């Protein structure tokens, strides 16, 4: 899914479009109508796509921060968060391994016991 954001300056609104690309590179737009999610394929040469939602431009930043916060509270996090968490776990394991190796090396140097 891709998201496109368009500022409508005369009306001071921001339109948010959500769409998928089809195999033939057309776009299938999502929008709400009568409480139902509609998926409509854009006809080539037409600019009839409807936005998923419209928000006053002066509320966009505040809304997006609140939206991301709400997703985080539900456990939905960006893929980047998972990558960072995975790297942190790997780093902690590596540091633990290095600590063990350094203790064994110190013990070997001071003739306390053999390196395993």
N, C-alpha and C positions, 0 to 999 in steps of 0.2 A: 504494500500500500504506500502511496505517496500522498503528500499533503502540499497544497499550494495556497499561499496566503496573498490576497489582493486587497490593497488599501483603496477604498472608494472615497477619495478626498472631498468631492463636492458634498457627499452626505456624511462624512466623518465616520464611516463604518468600515470595518474590516471583514472581508468575506473569506471563509475558510473552506476550501474544496478538498475532498478526499477522493482518490481514484486509484484504480488498478490499471495496468496496461494489459491489453489482450495480446494474443500471439501475433496478430497483424498490426501491432503498434497503435491501435486505437485505445482510447481511454474509456473506462467504465466508471462513471461518477456515482458517488453515494450522496443521497440527500434525504431529508425527512419530509414526509407529506402525510398529513392526517394521523400523525403518531406512528407511522410505519416507515421503515427504512427502505428506500427505493434505490435500485442499482440500474443505471441507464447508460447505454453505450453512446458515446458522442458520435454524431454523424460527421463525416469529413466535410470540412468547409463551413460547418455551423459552429456558432459560439453560444449554444443554448444551455450550457451546463449550469446547474443550480448548485449553490453552495450548501455544504453540510450544515453550516450555521453562520450567522452574522452577529457581530458583536461591536458595540461602540468602540472606536479606535482608542479612546482614552482609558478603556478598561482592559485592553489586550494583555499588557504586562502583568497586571495584578491577577487577572483571570488565569493566565498560563501558569504562574507560580502556584496559585491555589490548586489548579488542576493536577500539576505534577506532584504536589504535596499529598493530595487525596489519593493518587495512584500509589505513591510510596507507602501510605498507611495501609493500603490493601495488599501490599506485597508485590505490586507490579513495578518493576524497576527497569530502567534502560539497560540494554545489553551491555553497555559500557561498564555499568556497576558490577555485573557478573564477572567481566574480564578483570577488573581491578581487584575484586575479591579473590579470584583465582590466583592472580599474581601475588597478592599478599600472603595467601596460604602457602604458595610455593616458596616465597622468600623466607617465611617463618621456618619451613621445613629445612631449607638450605642453611639457614643460620644455626639451627639445631644440630645439623650434620657437621657443620664447620666447628661448632663449639665442642662436639664430641671428639673430632679429629684433633683439635688443638689440645684438649686435655690429655689425650693419649700420647701426643707428641711430647708434651711437657713431662708426663710420667716417664716416657722412654728416655728423654734427655737426662732427667734426674735419677735414672736407674731405679725407679720405683716399681715398674712392672713392664711386661712386654706389650708391644703394640699388637692389637688384634685385627 
